[in-house]
Amino acid sequence: MPKGRTRGGGHKGQRRHFTNPDELEAQQEKAEKERIWRAKHGDIESDEEEEEESRSSSSEEEEEEGGEVVKAKGVQHLIEVSNPNRTAAKTKKVPLLNENTELPQLSRREREELERQKAKAHYMKLHAAGKTEQARQDMARLAIIRKQREEAARKREEEKKAKEAALNAKTEAVNKALGKKT
């Protein structure tokens, strides 16, 4: 792509026209001459003088304040503007930063979620200790189930013994009938 500024035609489908590099240099030379002429006649200081002054003044101000210096642009230093949306950067001191180490403010939903989690943990702790109504009911149910299982085991044992006794009685009767001695 050729060097230079585009003139018009920045939209799709339109031709682009580029300035001639010689024409661009001529414009820059003209601007430079005008800047020099204004510097000689005291209208506006030259860029070089402004840079030197800004460097020296900013280094002096930084040494005095120890902070960053913002250079005024245009007539900004002459006009005082009160924009409520524009806030100046405030420097905080280290002791003040350390004092504000409390937890950040939580939203209502976050607070409610934390409370729910704490309540659940507390309930589970009481439940494990058997101090809640549900834990008492569970323990009563568990005791009933244990009794039922013990009774069922006892009945099975008795039935087993009864079957063995019946089997032994039958085998003795068969042996007696056959005349066998045991």
Backbone as a printed PyTorch tensor [residue, N CA C, xyz], in Angstrom:
tensor([[[   0.8390,   -1.1660,    0.0000],
         [   0.0000,    0.0000,    0.0000],
         [   0.8930,    1.2410,    0.0000]],

        [[   0.6040,    2.2700,   -0.7640],
         [   1.4390,    3.4750,   -0.7980],
         [   1.3650,    4.2150,    0.5270]],

        [[   2.4520,    4.9410,    0.8220],
         [   2.5300,    5.6940,    2.0540],
         [   1.7390,    6.9860,    1.9170]],

        [[   1.1630,    7.4670,    2.9950],
         [   0.4850,    8.7490,    2.9790],
         [  -0.8860,    8.6510,    3.6010]],

        [[  -1.5340,    9.7830,    3.7330],
         [  -2.8680,    9.8370,    4.3280],
         [  -3.9150,    9.5520,    3.2710]],

        [[  -5.0270,    9.0080,    3.7260],
         [  -6.1270,    8.7870,    2.7900],
         [  -7.0190,   10.0060,    2.8090]],

        [[  -7.5970,   10.3260,    1.6860],
         [  -8.5450,   11.4350,    1.6060],
         [  -9.8790,   10.8890,    1.1700]],

        [[ -10.8420,   10.9140,    2.0530],
         [ -12.1820,   10.4850,    1.7000],
         [ -12.2120,    9.0230,    1.3050]],

        [[ -13.3700,    8.5610,    0.9360],
         [ -13.4910,    7.1980,    0.4470],
         [ -13.1590,    6.1580,    1.4830]],

        [[ -13.4300,    6.4320,    2.7500],
         [ -13.1370,    5.4620,    3.7870],
         [ -14.2100,    4.4130,    3.9170]],

        [[ -15.2560,    4.5120,    3.0960],
         [ -16.3640,    3.5720,    3.1880],
         [ -16.1930,    2.4480,    2.1840]],

        [[ -16.8890,    1.3410,    2.4010],
         [ -16.7760,    0.1800,    1.5050],
         [ -17.1240,    0.5500,    0.0740]],

        [[ -16.4010,    0.0140,   -0.8410],
         [ -16.7110,    0.1510,   -2.2400],
         [ -16.2760,    1.4530,   -2.8730]],

        [[ -15.8470,    2.4040,   -2.0770],
         [ -15.4050,    3.6730,   -2.6540],
         [ -13.9200,    3.6190,   -2.9200]],

        [[ -13.4930,    4.4300,   -3.8920],
         [ -12.0620,    4.4790,   -4.1950],
         [ -11.3140,    5.1830,   -3.0890]],

        [[ -10.1050,    4.8010,   -2.9150],
         [  -9.2610,    5.4630,   -1.9170],
         [  -8.2410,    6.3090,   -2.6350]],

        [[  -8.0900,    7.5080,   -2.1300],
         [  -7.1170,    8.4290,   -2.7100],
         [  -6.0290,    8.6590,   -1.6830]],

        [[  -4.7970,    8.5130,   -2.0840],
         [  -3.6670,    8.7030,   -1.1790],
         [  -2.9380,    9.9780,   -1.5570]],

        [[  -2.4570,   10.6790,   -0.5080],
         [  -1.6890,   11.8990,   -0.7880],
         [  -0.3080,   11.5060,   -1.2930]],

        [[   0.2080,   12.3350,   -2.0800],
         [   1.5310,   12.1320,   -2.6430],
         [   2.5540,   12.3180,   -1.5340]],

        [[   3.5660,   11.4650,   -1.4160],
         [   4.5810,   11.6340,   -0.3560],
         [   5.2730,   12.9920,   -0.4340]],

        [[   5.4870,   13.4970,   -1.6300],
         [   6.1210,   14.8240,   -1.7500],
         [   5.2040,   15.8880,   -1.1760]],

        [[   3.9020,   15.7670,   -1.4500],
         [   2.9310,   16.7350,   -0.9370],
         [   2.8710,   16.6710,    0.5840]],

        [[   2.9610,   15.4680,    1.1220],
         [   2.9340,   15.2780,    2.5750],
         [   4.1450,   15.9320,    3.2210]],

        [[   5.3160,   15.7480,    2.6350],
         [   6.5370,   16.3880,    3.1600],
         [   6.4220,   17.8940,    3.0940]],

        [[   5.8380,   18.4340,    2.0290],
         [   5.6660,   19.8810,    1.8910],
         [   4.7620,   20.4060,    2.9990]],

        [[   3.6940,   19.6750,    3.3130],
         [   2.7910,   20.0980,    4.3950],
         [   3.5110,   20.1020,    5.7360]],

        [[   4.3330,   19.0800,    5.9870],
         [   5.0720,   19.0000,    7.2450],
         [   6.0780,   20.1310,    7.3530]],

        [[   6.7600,   20.4530,    6.2270],
         [   7.7200,   21.5590,    6.2480],
         [   7.0160,   22.8720,    6.5110]],

        [[   5.8510,   23.0580,    5.9100],
         [   5.0830,   24.2740,    6.1120],
         [   4.6840,   24.4050,    7.5790]],

        [[   4.2230,   23.3320,    8.1770],
         [   3.8300,   23.3470,    9.5870],
         [   5.0300,   23.6500,   10.4690]],

        [[   6.1770,   23.0950,   10.1340],
         [   7.4040,   23.3450,   10.9120],
         [   7.8070,   24.8100,   10.8260]],

        [[   7.7470,   25.3730,    9.5980],
         [   8.0920,   26.7970,    9.4330],
         [   7.1460,   27.6750,   10.2270]],

        [[   5.8670,   27.3390,   10.1960],
         [   4.8860,   28.1300,   10.9380],
         [   5.1570,   28.0540,   12.4330]],

        [[   5.5100,   26.8760,   12.9350],
         [   5.8330,   26.6910,   14.3500],
         [   7.0450,   27.5310,   14.7350]],

        [[   8.0450,   27.5230,   13.8850],
         [   9.2550,   28.3140,   14.1510],
         [   8.9180,   29.8050,   14.1470]],

        [[   8.1170,   30.2480,   13.1810],
         [   7.7560,   31.6580,   13.1070],
         [   7.0110,   32.0900,   14.3630]],

        [[   6.0640,   31.2290,   14.8390],
         [   5.3090,   31.5570,   16.0570],
         [   6.2200,   31.5800,   17.2730]],

        [[   7.1860,   30.6870,   17.2950],
         [   8.1170,   30.6600,   18.4260],
         [   8.9390,   31.9420,   18.4560]],

        [[   9.3550,   32.4350,   17.2710],
         [  10.1410,   33.6760,   17.2160],
         [   9.3030,   34.8780,   17.6100]],

        [[   8.0450,   34.9010,   17.2470],
         [   7.2100,   36.0580,   17.5260],
         [   6.5010,   35.9420,   18.8700]],

        [[   6.7310,   34.8600,   19.6300],
         [   6.2220,   34.7380,   20.9890],
         [   4.7760,   34.2930,   21.0950]],

        [[   4.1590,   33.8900,   19.9990],
         [   2.7750,   33.4230,   20.0860],
         [   2.6990,   32.0890,   20.8470]],

        [[   3.4310,   31.1160,   20.3770],
         [   3.4520,   29.7930,   21.0170],
         [   4.9030,   29.3550,   21.1020]],

        [[   5.2520,   28.7600,   22.2510],
         [   6.6230,   28.2890,   22.4010],
         [   6.8430,   27.0960,   21.4970]],

        [[   8.0690,   26.8800,   21.0870],
         [   8.3720,   25.7310,   20.2390],
         [   8.2640,   24.4460,   21.0520]],

        [[   8.0730,   23.3330,   20.3430],
         [   7.9280,   22.0360,   21.0090],
         [   9.1600,   21.6780,   21.8170]],

        [[  10.3410,   22.0210,   21.2990],
         [  11.5710,   21.6830,   22.0070],
         [  11.6490,   22.4150,   23.3310]],

        [[  11.2890,   23.7150,   23.3200],
         [  11.3280,   24.4820,   24.5590],
         [  10.2890,   23.9450,   25.5400]],

        [[   9.1170,   23.5910,   25.0270],
         [   8.0780,   23.0510,   25.8930],
         [   8.5190,   21.7440,   26.5360]],

        [[   9.1610,   20.8810,   25.7550],
         [   9.6280,   19.6030,   26.2960],
         [  10.6640,   19.8220,   27.3810]],

        [[  11.6040,   20.7510,   27.1280],
         [  12.6420,   21.0110,   28.1340],
         [  12.0250,   21.5600,   29.4070]],

        [[  11.0800,   22.5080,   29.2540],
         [  10.4550,   23.0890,   30.4370],
         [   9.6210,   22.0480,   31.1860]],

        [[   8.8990,   21.2160,   30.4450],
         [   8.0670,   20.2180,   31.1070],
         [   8.9210,   19.2000,   31.8460]],

        [[  10.0530,   18.8360,   31.2550],
         [  10.9500,   17.8860,   31.9410],
         [  11.4920,   18.4910,   33.2180]],

        [[  11.9630,   19.7250,   33.1490],
         [  12.5570,   20.3420,   34.3330],
         [  11.4930,   20.6070,   35.3890]],

        [[  10.3120,   21.1100,   34.9700],
         [   9.2760,   21.4180,   35.9580],
         [   8.7060,   20.1430,   36.5580]],

        [[   8.5280,   19.1050,   35.7410],
         [   7.9600,   17.8670,   36.2740],
         [   8.9270,   17.1930,   37.2350]],

        [[  10.2280,   17.2570,   36.9280],
         [  11.1800,   16.6390,   37.8400],
         [  11.2260,   17.4080,   39.1560]],

        [[  11.0930,   18.7530,   39.0910],
         [  11.0690,   19.5370,   40.3250],
         [   9.8150,   19.2240,   41.1330]],

        [[   8.6600,   19.1580,   40.4520],
         [   7.4120,   18.8760,   41.1550],
         [   7.4100,   17.4740,   41.7280]],

        [[   7.9740,   16.5210,   41.0150],
         [   8.0260,   15.1470,   41.5270],
         [   8.9080,   15.0720,   42.7650]],

        [[   9.9880,   15.8550,   42.7480],
         [  10.8570,   15.8550,   43.9280],
         [  10.1280,   16.4620,   45.1230]],

        [[   9.3340,   17.5280,   44.8720],
         [   8.6220,   18.1810,   45.9660],
         [   7.4710,   17.3080,   46.4680]],

        [[   6.6120,   16.8410,   45.5540],
         [   5.4220,   16.1150,   45.9640],
         [   5.6560,   14.6150,   46.0980]],

        [[   6.5450,   14.0740,   45.2840],
         [   6.7950,   12.6440,   45.3070],
         [   5.6960,   11.8770,   44.5920]],

        [[   4.8640,   12.5660,   43.7790],
         [   3.7760,   11.9070,   43.0810],
         [   3.8700,   12.1300,   41.5920]],

        [[   2.8200,   11.7380,   40.8980],
         [   2.7840,   11.8830,   39.4520],
         [   2.2640,   13.2630,   39.1010]],

        [[   2.7770,   13.8500,   38.0210],
         [   2.3560,   15.1630,   37.5920],
         [   1.5950,   15.0140,   36.2850]],

        [[   0.4110,   15.6470,   36.2130],
         [  -0.3820,   15.6060,   35.0070],
         [  -0.2480,   16.9550,   34.3280]],

        [[   0.2240,   16.9510,   33.0870],
         [   0.4340,   18.1960,   32.3550],
         [  -0.9030,   18.6680,   31.8080]],

        [[  -1.2010,   19.9730,   31.9890],
         [  -2.4450,   20.5450,   31.5030],
         [  -2.4100,   20.6090,   29.9870]],

        [[  -3.5340,   20.3120,   29.3610],
         [  -3.6220,   20.3480,   27.9100],
         [  -4.4320,   21.5680,   27.5010]],

        [[  -3.9840,   22.3000,   26.5270],
         [  -4.7120,   23.4540,   26.0080],
         [  -4.9480,   24.4880,   27.0830]],

        [[  -6.2080,   24.9100,   27.2440],
         [  -6.5540,   25.9180,   28.2550],
         [  -7.1100,   25.2700,   29.5090]],

        [[  -6.8420,   24.0210,   29.6790],
         [  -7.3710,   23.2640,   30.8080],
         [  -6.9470,   23.8690,   32.1420]],

        [[  -5.7290,   24.4080,   32.1960],
         [  -5.2430,   24.9700,   33.4510],
         [  -5.9010,   26.3040,   33.7650]],

        [[  -6.5380,   26.9390,   32.7840],
         [  -7.1910,   28.2190,   33.0020],
         [  -8.6580,   28.0680,   33.3960]],

        [[  -9.3040,   27.0020,   32.9310],
         [ -10.7210,   26.8040,   33.1830],
         [ -10.8930,   25.7140,   34.2320]],

        [[ -11.6600,   26.0460,   35.2710],
         [ -11.9230,   25.0520,   36.3030],
         [ -13.2650,   24.3880,   35.9900]],

        [[ -13.2460,   23.0840,   35.8270],
         [ -14.4400,   22.3400,   35.4590],
         [ -14.8460,   21.4740,   36.6440]],

        [[ -16.1450,   21.4760,   36.9380],
         [ -16.6190,   20.6050,   38.0210],
         [ -17.4460,   19.4900,   37.4090]],

        [[ -16.7970,   18.4080,   37.1230],
         [ -17.4500,   17.2290,   36.5610],
         [ -17.6080,   16.2170,   37.6870]],

        [[ -18.8250,   15.9260,   38.0900],
         [ -19.0120,   14.9970,   39.2150],
         [ -18.5520,   13.5740,   38.9000]],

        [[ -18.4820,   13.2350,   37.6160],
         [ -18.0550,   11.8830,   37.2420],
         [ -16.5470,   11.7330,   37.2220]],

        [[ -15.8360,   12.8420,   37.1940],
         [ -14.3800,   12.7830,   37.1380],
         [ -13.8330,   12.8360,   38.5510]],

        [[ -13.1140,   11.8230,   38.9310],
         [ -12.5470,   11.7890,   40.2770],
         [ -11.0370,   11.8350,   40.1730]],

        [[ -10.4580,   12.6320,   41.0060],
         [  -8.9970,   12.7160,   41.0310],
         [  -8.4620,   11.5110,   41.7900]],

        [[  -7.3320,   11.0010,   41.3640],
         [  -6.7340,    9.8470,   42.0290],
         [  -6.2390,   10.2710,   43.4000]],

        [[  -6.7920,    9.6680,   44.4240],
         [  -6.3920,   10.0040,   45.7920],
         [  -5.3390,    9.0110,   46.2500]],

        [[  -4.2780,    9.5180,   46.8190],
         [  -3.2310,    8.6300,   47.3160],
         [  -3.6070,    8.2050,   48.7330]],

        [[  -3.4630,    6.9370,   49.0030],
         [  -3.7860,    6.4100,   50.3200],
         [  -2.4980,    6.1130,   51.0590]],

        [[  -2.5200,    6.3910,   52.3200],
         [  -1.3500,    6.1090,   53.1350],
         [  -1.4140,    4.6610,   53.6070]],

        [[  -0.2720,    4.0830,   53.8450],
         [  -0.1870,    2.6680,   54.2120],
         [  -0.9560,    2.3540,   55.4910]],

        [[  -0.8810,    3.1580,   56.5540],
         [  -1.6570,    2.8230,   57.7530],
         [  -3.1610,    2.7830,   57.4850]],

        [[  -3.6620,    3.6650,   56.6210],
         [  -5.0850,    3.6710,   56.3170],
         [  -5.4780,    2.4290,   55.5290]],

        [[  -4.6030,    1.9430,   54.6780],
         [  -4.9010,    0.7410,   53.9020],
         [  -5.0010,   -0.4770,   54.8080]],

        [[  -4.1540,   -0.5540,   55.8310],
         [  -4.1440,   -1.7050,   56.7270],
         [  -5.3620,   -1.7360,   57.6370]],

        [[  -5.9500,   -0.5630,   57.9370],
         [  -7.0970,   -0.5140,   58.8330],
         [  -8.3440,   -1.0930,   58.1720]],

        [[  -8.4630,   -0.9340,   56.8760],
         [  -9.6650,   -1.3690,   56.1660],
         [  -9.5250,   -2.8010,   55.6660]],

        [[  -9.1850,   -3.7140,   56.5770],
         [  -9.0040,   -5.1170,   56.1780],
         [ -10.2230,   -5.9620,   56.5090]],

        [[ -11.3870,   -5.3220,   56.7560],
         [ -12.5890,   -6.0860,   57.0590],
         [ -13.1160,   -6.7440,   55.7900]],

        [[ -14.0330,   -7.6830,   55.9530],
         [ -14.5790,   -8.4160,   54.8270],
         [ -15.3600,   -7.4820,   53.9090]],

        [[ -15.3480,   -7.7570,   52.6290],
         [ -16.1210,   -6.9220,   51.7210],
         [ -17.6130,   -7.1140,   51.9710]],

        [[ -18.3890,   -6.1060,   51.6440],
         [ -19.8320,   -6.1870,   51.8390],
         [ -20.4080,   -7.2440,   50.9030]],

        [[ -21.2310,   -8.1260,   51.4560],
         [ -21.8230,   -9.2050,   50.6780],
         [ -23.2250,   -8.8040,   50.2380]],

        [[ -23.6410,   -9.3500,   49.1350],
         [ -25.0080,   -9.0980,   48.6760],
         [ -25.9720,   -9.8890,   49.5500]],

        [[ -27.2470,   -9.5860,   49.4260],
         [ -28.2620,  -10.2530,   50.2380],
         [ -28.2560,  -11.7510,   49.9670]],

        [[ -28.1610,  -12.1270,   48.7000],
         [ -28.1660,  -13.5560,   48.3640],
         [ -26.9440,  -14.2680,   48.9360]],

        [[ -25.7960,  -13.6180,   48.8850],
         [ -24.5770,  -14.2380,   49.4340],
         [ -24.6960,  -14.3970,   50.9470]],

        [[ -25.2350,  -13.3520,   51.6160],
         [ -25.4220,  -13.4480,   53.0740],
         [ -26.3760,  -14.5860,   53.4210]],

        [[ -27.4920,  -14.6730,   52.6880],
         [ -28.4630,  -15.7360,   52.9560],
         [ -27.8600,  -17.1100,   52.7170]],

        [[ -27.0450,  -17.2480,   51.6810],
         [ -26.3940,  -18.5380,   51.3910],
         [ -25.4370,  -18.9180,   52.5190]],

        [[ -24.6700,  -17.9470,   53.0110],
         [ -23.7580,  -18.2240,   54.1360],
         [ -24.5390,  -18.6240,   55.3870]],

        [[ -25.6350,  -17.9160,   55.6480],
         [ -26.4550,  -18.2540,   56.8200],
         [ -27.0190,  -19.6660,   56.6910]],

        [[ -27.4820,  -20.0290,   55.4810],
         [ -28.0100,  -21.3810,   55.2560],
         [ -26.9360,  -22.4350,   55.5140]],

        [[ -25.7350,  -22.1780,   55.0120],
         [ -24.6490,  -23.1470,   55.2100],
         [ -24.3050,  -23.2940,   56.6820]],

        [[ -24.2520,  -22.1550,   57.4040],
         [ -23.9450,  -22.2120,   58.8410],
         [ -25.0390,  -22.9640,   59.5940]],

        [[ -26.3040,  -22.6820,   59.2540],
         [ -27.4180,  -23.3400,   59.9300],
         [ -27.3980,  -24.8450,   59.6630]],

        [[ -27.0970,  -25.2240,   58.4290],
         [ -27.0460,  -26.6490,   58.0810],
         [ -25.9250,  -27.3460,   58.8520]],

        [[ -24.7510,  -26.7050,   58.9210],
         [ -23.6270,  -27.3020,   59.6540],
         [ -23.9750,  -27.4540,   61.1430]],

        [[ -24.6390,  -26.4280,   61.7030],
         [ -25.0280,  -26.4810,   63.1110],
         [ -26.0300,  -27.6090,   63.3510]],

        [[ -27.0060,  -27.7320,   62.4480],
         [ -28.0240,  -28.7830,   62.5600],
         [ -27.3860,  -30.1650,   62.4710]],

        [[ -26.4550,  -30.3370,   61.5190],
         [ -25.8090,  -31.6420,   61.3650],
         [ -24.9940,  -31.9990,   62.6160]],

        [[ -24.3970,  -30.9930,   63.2320],
         [ -23.6290,  -31.2340,   64.4570],
         [ -24.5670,  -31.6970,   65.5780]],

        [[ -25.7040,  -31.0010,   65.7280],
         [ -26.6760,  -31.4020,   66.7520],
         [ -27.2760,  -32.7730,   66.4240]],

        [[ -27.5240,  -33.0190,   65.1500],
         [ -28.1130,  -34.2930,   64.7190],
         [ -27.1690,  -35.4550,   65.0430]],

        [[ -25.8760,  -35.2320,   64.8070],
         [ -24.8910,  -36.2810,   65.1100],
         [ -24.8230,  -36.5470,   66.6090]],

        [[ -25.0430,  -35.5020,   67.4010],
         [ -25.0170,  -35.6690,   68.8530],
         [ -26.3270,  -36.2520,   69.3700]],

        [[ -27.3670,  -36.3390,   68.5010],
         [ -28.6480,  -36.9070,   68.9080],
         [ -29.5130,  -35.9270,   69.6650]],

        [[ -29.3400,  -34.6570,   69.4610],
         [ -30.0930,  -33.6490,   70.2060],
         [ -31.2600,  -33.0590,   69.4210]],

        [[ -31.4360,  -33.4750,   68.2020],
         [ -32.5560,  -32.9320,   67.4190],
         [ -33.7320,  -33.8900,   67.4740]],

        [[ -34.9280,  -33.3810,   67.1680],
         [ -36.1360,  -34.1980,   67.1820],
         [ -36.0440,  -35.3170,   66.1500]],

        [[ -35.5380,  -34.9930,   64.9840],
         [ -35.4010,  -36.0050,   63.9270],
         [ -34.4190,  -37.0970,   64.3540]],

        [[ -33.3380,  -36.7190,   65.0280],
         [ -32.3670,  -37.7140,   65.4920],
         [ -33.0110,  -38.6490,   66.5150]],

        [[ -33.8430,  -38.0710,   67.3910],
         [ -34.5280,  -38.9030,   68.3940],
         [ -35.4790,  -39.8920,   67.7140]],

        [[ -36.2170,  -39.4070,   66.7130],
         [ -37.1310,  -40.2840,   65.9840],
         [ -36.3590,  -41.3930,   65.2650]],

        [[ -35.2380,  -41.0190,   64.6620],
         [ -34.4110,  -42.0050,   63.9610],
         [ -33.8900,  -43.0630,   64.9320]],

        [[ -33.4670,  -42.6330,   66.1010],
         [ -32.9470,  -43.5790,   67.1040],
         [ -34.0630,  -44.5080,   67.5910]],

        [[ -35.2800,  -43.9840,   67.7730],
         [ -36.4030,  -44.8230,   68.2110],
         [ -36.7210,  -45.8500,   67.1250]],

        [[ -36.7710,  -45.3950,   65.8510],
         [ -37.0110,  -46.3220,   64.7460],
         [ -35.9390,  -47.3890,   64.6870]],

        [[ -34.6900,  -46.9840,   64.8820],
         [ -33.5590,  -47.9120,   64.8400],
         [ -33.6790,  -48.9490,   65.9670]],

        [[ -34.0950,  -48.5090,   67.1520],
         [ -34.2560,  -49.4420,   68.2820],
         [ -35.3490,  -50.4550,   67.9780]],

        [[ -36.4590,  -49.9950,   67.3810],
         [ -37.5550,  -50.9110,   67.0230],
         [ -37.0730,  -51.9340,   65.9990]],

        [[ -36.3390,  -51.4690,   64.9970],
         [ -35.8270,  -52.3680,   63.9500],
         [ -34.8730,  -53.3880,   64.5460]],

        [[ -34.0210,  -52.9500,   65.4670],
         [ -33.0880,  -53.8890,   66.1200],
         [ -33.8490,  -54.9800,   66.8770]],

        [[ -34.8980,  -54.5790,   67.6280],
         [ -35.6940,  -55.5630,   68.3730],
         [ -36.3410,  -56.5650,   67.4210]],

        [[ -36.8890,  -56.0370,   66.3000],
         [ -37.5390,  -56.9260,   65.3380],
         [ -36.5280,  -57.9190,   64.7620]],

        [[ -35.3340,  -57.4270,   64.4500],
         [ -34.2990,  -58.3060,   63.8830],
         [ -33.8560,  -59.3460,   64.9020]],

        [[ -33.7150,  -58.9250,   66.1760],
         [ -33.3310,  -59.8810,   67.2240],
         [ -34.3910,  -60.9710,   67.3810]],

        [[ -35.6660,  -60.5750,   67.3690],
         [ -36.7580,  -61.5510,   67.5010],
         [ -36.7670,  -62.5060,   66.3100]],

        [[ -36.5450,  -61.9430,   65.1150],
         [ -36.5230,  -62.7860,   63.9110],
         [ -35.3590,  -63.7620,   63.9870]],

        [[ -34.2090,  -63.3300,   64.4510],
         [ -33.0490,  -64.2140,   64.5760],
         [ -33.3280,  -65.2980,   65.6180]],

        [[ -33.9560,  -64.9170,   66.7140],
         [ -34.2870,  -65.8830,   67.7590],
         [ -35.2780,  -66.9250,   67.2250]],

        [[ -36.2810,  -66.4950,   66.4690],
         [ -37.2650,  -67.4240,   65.9030],
         [ -36.6000,  -68.3920,   64.9280]],

        [[ -35.6920,  -67.8820,   64.1000],
         [ -34.9780,  -68.7540,   63.1600],
         [ -34.1650,  -69.7910,   63.9110]],

        [[ -33.5130,  -69.3420,   64.9740],
         [ -32.7060,  -70.2610,   65.7850],
         [ -33.5990,  -71.3520,   66.4010]],

        [[ -34.7560,  -70.9500,   66.9440],
         [ -35.6780,  -71.9220,   67.5470],
         [ -36.1980,  -72.8990,   66.4860]],

        [[ -36.5440,  -72.3740,   65.2890],
         [ -37.0230,  -73.2400,   64.2170],
         [ -35.9390,  -74.2290,   63.7990]],

        [[ -34.7190,  -73.7430,   63.7620],
         [ -33.5860,  -74.6090,   63.3920],
         [ -33.4270,  -75.7300,   64.4180]],

        [[ -33.4980,  -75.3350,   65.6940],
         [ -33.3820,  -76.3440,   66.7500],
         [ -34.5500,  -77.3330,   66.6940]],

        [[ -35.7430,  -76.8140,   66.4040],
         [ -36.9210,  -77.6760,   66.3130],
         [ -36.7690,  -78.6550,   65.1520]],

        [[ -36.2670,  -78.1840,   64.0140],
         [ -36.0570,  -79.0730,   62.8610],
         [ -35.0250,  -80.1400,   63.1850]],

        [[ -33.9460,  -79.7120,   63.8620],
         [ -32.9060,  -80.6740,   64.2440],
         [ -33.4740,  -81.7230,   65.2060]],

        [[ -34.2670,  -81.2540,   66.1550],
         [ -34.8730,  -82.1810,   67.1310],
         [ -35.8150,  -83.1560,   66.4140]],

        [[ -36.6080,  -82.6220,   65.4700],
         [ -37.5390,  -83.4760,   64.7270],
         [ -36.7600,  -84.4710,   63.8920]],

        [[ -35.6690,  -84.0260,   63.2580],
         [ -34.8420,  -84.9090,   62.4430],
         [ -34.2100,  -85.9910,   63.3200]],

        [[ -33.6890,  -85.5680,   64.4940],
         [ -33.0800,  -86.5290,   65.4180],
         [ -34.1280,  -87.5510,   65.9060]],

        [[ -35.3160,  -87.0720,   66.1960],
         [ -36.3780,  -87.9850,   66.6720],
         [ -36.7540,  -88.9670,   65.5730]],

        [[ -36.8330,  -88.5060,   64.3480],
         [ -37.1880,  -89.3700,   63.2300],
         [ -36.1100,  -90.4100,   62.9780]],

        [[ -34.8260,  -89.9590,   63.0000],
         [ -33.7350,  -90.9030,   62.7830],
         [ -33.6870,  -91.9340,   63.9030]],

        [[ -33.9770,  -91.5430,   65.1570],
         [ -34.0020,  -92.5030,   66.2760],
         [ -35.1330,  -93.5060,   66.0880]],

        [[ -36.2610,  -93.0260,   65.6280],
         [ -37.4040,  -93.9180,   65.4140],
         [ -37.0860,  -94.9110,   64.2990]],

        [[ -36.4380,  -94.4490,   63.2460],
         [ -36.0660,  -95.3240,   62.1310],
         [ -35.0280,  -96.3300,   62.6190]],

        [[ -34.0480,  -95.8730,   63.3660],
         [ -33.0030,  -96.7560,   63.8880],
         [ -33.5920,  -97.7860,   64.8600]],

        [[ -34.5270,  -97.3610,   65.6740],
         [ -35.1550,  -98.2650,   66.6380],
         [ -35.9520,  -99.3260,   65.8760]],

        [[ -36.6300,  -98.8900,   64.8260],
         [ -37.4370,  -99.8170,   64.0410],
         [ -36.5290, -100.8260,   63.3390]],

        [[ -35.3930, -100.4080,   62.9080],
         [ -34.4520, -101.2720,   62.2300],
         [ -33.6180, -102.0940,   63.2310]],

        [[ -33.6080, -101.6680,   64.4470],
         [ -32.8890, -102.3750,   65.4760],
         [ -31.4180, -102.0200,   65.5330]],

        [[ -31.1170, -100.8690,   65.0560],
         [ -29.7290, -100.4370,   65.0910],
         [ -29.4570,  -99.7420,   66.4150]],

        [[ -28.2270,  -99.8750,   66.8480],
         [ -27.8170,  -99.2060,   68.0530],
         [ -26.9530,  -98.0140,   67.6950]],

        [[ -27.1630,  -96.9860,   68.3960],
         [ -26.3520,  -95.7850,   68.1320],
         [ -25.4300,  -95.4800,   69.2500]]])
